Amino acid sequence: MLTWSFVEPLRDEMSVEEFEADYGVVLPAAYKELVRKNNNGYPSNDVVTLPSGESCCMNHLYSFNRDDSENMWDFNSSENLQAGFIAFADDSFGNEFGIRISDNAIVFADYDADEIAVIADDFSTFLCQLKAPE
């Protein structure tokens, strides 16, 4: 069962909508529901299998509290938007997990390999694919 730790409650319920307006995007409903309950949280099941067959671990969700040190606004640069995704988390090497703007597929941006790969068709599927560490 997927649980979340170190959750930081949203200080402003409208912050998700403000982010969407600032970036001109509509985030998936499943993602918005999750962050409203688990903002900035760390998943208990954090292992992700990449298309290459390799695994990596997802860190915590980026926060929708603007004054938190790792928030959505700080981690979503114009480079991400040009690449077509909104970053929502990273791994321990600074690679990012994102929501592709065109179709809400979940992507992994591997900056060492300079590639962006689809890892799930949607956010709900992505959550179901997360595995517990061994």
MARGUSE-58515 format. One record per residue (C-alpha): y negated, x negated, z; residue number from 1. Coordinates in pm, 1 decimal, decimal comma, padded with zeros to 6 digits, m for minus. Layout:
BEGIN
{pt {Y; X; Z}; NUM}
...
//
This chain:
BEGIN
{pt {00000,0; 00000,0; 00000,0}; 1}
{pt {m00342,3; m00130,0; m00094,3}; 2}
{pt {m00580,9; m00164,3; 00199,0}; 3}
{pt {m00926,4; m00320,8; 00224,0}; 4}
{pt {m01067,6; m00547,8; 00494,6}; 5}
{pt {m01415,9; m00674,4; 00582,3}; 6}
{pt {m01575,2; m00369,4; 00421,5}; 7}
{pt {m01955,2; m00359,0; 00433,5}; 8}
{pt {m02074,5; 00003,7; 00431,8}; 9}
{pt {m02329,8; 00098,4; 00169,2}; 10}
{pt {m02674,5; 00106,0; 00323,8}; 11}
{pt {m02808,7; 00324,3; 00043,3}; 12}
{pt {m02580,3; 00583,7; m00117,9}; 13}
{pt {m02794,8; 00571,7; m00433,5}; 14}
{pt {m02747,6; 00196,2; m00488,5}; 15}
{pt {m02460,9; 00248,6; m00735,5}; 16}
{pt {m02674,8; 00482,2; m00945,8}; 17}
{pt {m02967,3; 00238,3; m00922,1}; 18}
{pt {m02744,5; m00039,6; m01054,6}; 19}
{pt {m02629,9; 00180,6; m01343,2}; 20}
{pt {m02991,5; 00262,0; m01429,0}; 21}
{pt {m03100,1; m00104,0; m01401,7}; 22}
{pt {m02824,2; m00217,8; m01640,5}; 23}
{pt {m02804,1; 00089,6; m01863,3}; 24}
{pt {m02434,7; 00146,2; m01795,9}; 25}
{pt {m02209,8; 00417,1; m01658,4}; 26}
{pt {m01942,6; 00273,7; m01431,7}; 27}
{pt {m01597,4; 00436,1; m01414,5}; 28}
{pt {m01562,9; 00715,9; m01158,9}; 29}
{pt {m01256,7; 00550,0; m00998,1}; 30}
{pt {m01454,8; 00230,1; m00943,2}; 31}
{pt {m01755,4; 00413,3; m00796,2}; 32}
{pt {m01531,2; 00608,2; m00560,6}; 33}
{pt {m01364,6; 00286,5; m00444,1}; 34}
{pt {m01688,3; 00098,7; m00374,6}; 35}
{pt {m01836,4; 00391,0; m00185,1}; 36}
{pt {m01546,2; 00353,9; 00061,8}; 37}
{pt {m01474,3; m00021,3; 00036,0}; 38}
{pt {m01799,4; m00193,4; m00064,6}; 39}
{pt {m01771,0; m00574,1; m00046,9}; 40}
{pt {m01408,8; m00535,0; 00071,3}; 41}
{pt {m01116,3; m00772,5; 00026,8}; 42}
{pt {m00794,6; m00614,3; m00107,9}; 43}
{pt {m00466,8; m00668,4; 00077,2}; 44}
{pt {m00294,4; m00689,9; m00260,6}; 45}
{pt {m00501,7; m00945,3; m00445,3}; 46}
{pt {m00264,6; m01111,6; m00693,8}; 47}
{pt {m00334,8; m01039,3; m01059,8}; 48}
{pt {m00103,1; m01135,0; m01346,1}; 49}
{pt {m00300,7; m01245,1; m01649,8}; 50}
{pt {m00192,0; m01194,6; m02012,7}; 51}
{pt {m00091,4; m01563,2; m02020,6}; 52}
{pt {00165,0; m01492,8; m01747,8}; 53}
{pt {m00029,9; m01696,0; m01493,7}; 54}
{pt {m00145,0; m01538,3; m01168,8}; 55}
{pt {m00471,9; m01557,4; m00984,0}; 56}
{pt {m00616,2; m01395,7; m00673,4}; 57}
{pt {m00908,7; m01157,9; m00672,6}; 58}
{pt {m01168,6; m01221,5; m00405,3}; 59}
{pt {m01372,5; m00938,3; m00261,7}; 60}
{pt {m01563,5; m00674,1; m00452,6}; 61}
{pt {m01926,6; m00762,2; m00516,1}; 62}
{pt {m02154,5; m00563,3; m00289,5}; 63}
{pt {m02389,8; m00282,2; m00383,8}; 64}
{pt {m02616,1; m00375,4; m00091,5}; 65}
{pt {m02896,4; m00570,7; m00260,4}; 66}
{pt {m02959,5; m00791,1; 00042,8}; 67}
{pt {m02595,8; m00905,6; 00073,5}; 68}
{pt {m02542,6; m01263,6; m00043,4}; 69}
{pt {m02289,1; m01170,1; m00313,0}; 70}
{pt {m02420,7; m00852,6; m00467,3}; 71}
{pt {m02380,8; m00685,2; m00804,7}; 72}
{pt {m02732,5; m00771,1; m00920,3}; 73}
{pt {m02693,8; m01143,1; m00846,9}; 74}
{pt {m02360,3; m01171,7; m01028,7}; 75}
{pt {m02443,8; m00977,5; m01342,2}; 76}
{pt {m02641,7; m01204,6; m01567,4}; 77}
{pt {m02757,9; m01140,9; m01919,3}; 78}
{pt {m02462,8; m01361,5; m02029,9}; 79}
{pt {m02218,3; m01103,7; m01889,9}; 80}
{pt {m02398,2; m00821,8; m02065,7}; 81}
{pt {m02402,0; m01015,2; m02392,9}; 82}
{pt {m02027,2; m01073,1; m02348,6}; 83}
{pt {m01994,5; m00696,2; m02301,0}; 84}
{pt {m01888,3; m00657,4; m01939,0}; 85}
{pt {m02013,5; m00587,9; m01587,2}; 86}
{pt {m01862,6; m00825,8; m01328,9}; 87}
{pt {m01731,1; m00663,6; m01009,5}; 88}
{pt {m01534,4; m00950,1; m00844,5}; 89}
{pt {m01429,5; m01310,7; m00896,0}; 90}
{pt {m01143,8; m01546,5; m00819,0}; 91}
{pt {m01165,2; m01862,6; m00609,0}; 92}
{pt {m01262,0; m02067,5; m00917,2}; 93}
{pt {m01561,9; m01853,9; m01015,9}; 94}
{pt {m01389,8; m01670,3; m01300,2}; 95}
{pt {m01485,3; m01304,6; m01306,8}; 96}
{pt {m01318,6; m00965,7; m01319,7}; 97}
{pt {m01524,3; m00715,1; m01511,3}; 98}
{pt {m01549,9; m00369,4; m01658,1}; 99}
{pt {m01593,3; m00380,1; m02034,9}; 100}
{pt {m01897,5; m00173,1; m02121,8}; 101}
{pt {m01763,5; m00031,9; m02448,7}; 102}
{pt {m01448,6; 00132,9; m02311,1}; 103}
{pt {m01417,4; 00062,2; m01933,5}; 104}
{pt {m01115,7; m00167,7; m01982,8}; 105}
{pt {m01079,0; m00428,8; m01710,0}; 106}
{pt {m01125,6; m00786,2; m01827,8}; 107}
{pt {m01083,1; m01133,9; m01683,3}; 108}
{pt {m01342,6; m01390,2; m01789,8}; 109}
{pt {m01179,7; m01733,8; m01767,7}; 110}
{pt {m01472,3; m01973,0; m01790,1}; 111}
{pt {m01256,8; m02289,6; m01810,6}; 112}
{pt {m01069,6; m02154,8; m02112,4}; 113}
{pt {m01386,1; m01984,9; m02245,2}; 114}
{pt {m01206,2; m01657,6; m02307,2}; 115}
{pt {m01221,0; m01298,0; m02197,1}; 116}
{pt {m00890,7; m01110,9; m02183,3}; 117}
{pt {m00814,9; m00743,4; m02120,4}; 118}
{pt {m00592,2; m00711,6; m01812,7}; 119}
{pt {m00586,4; m00330,7; m01772,2}; 120}
{pt {m00685,7; m00027,0; m01975,4}; 121}
{pt {m00887,7; 00120,5; m01688,6}; 122}
{pt {m00982,7; 00062,2; m01326,2}; 123}
{pt {m00713,3; 00284,3; m01174,3}; 124}
{pt {m00444,3; 00098,3; m01369,4}; 125}
{pt {m00593,1; m00233,6; m01255,8}; 126}
{pt {m00567,0; m00130,9; m00890,2}; 127}
{pt {m00201,5; m00031,8; m00938,9}; 128}
{pt {m00129,0; m00373,9; m01092,3}; 129}
{pt {m00256,3; m00569,9; m00788,4}; 130}
{pt {00033,5; m00734,3; m00603,9}; 131}
{pt {00073,5; m00859,6; m00250,4}; 132}
{pt {00068,7; m01236,3; m00201,9}; 133}
{pt {00411,2; m01394,0; m00161,7}; 134}
//
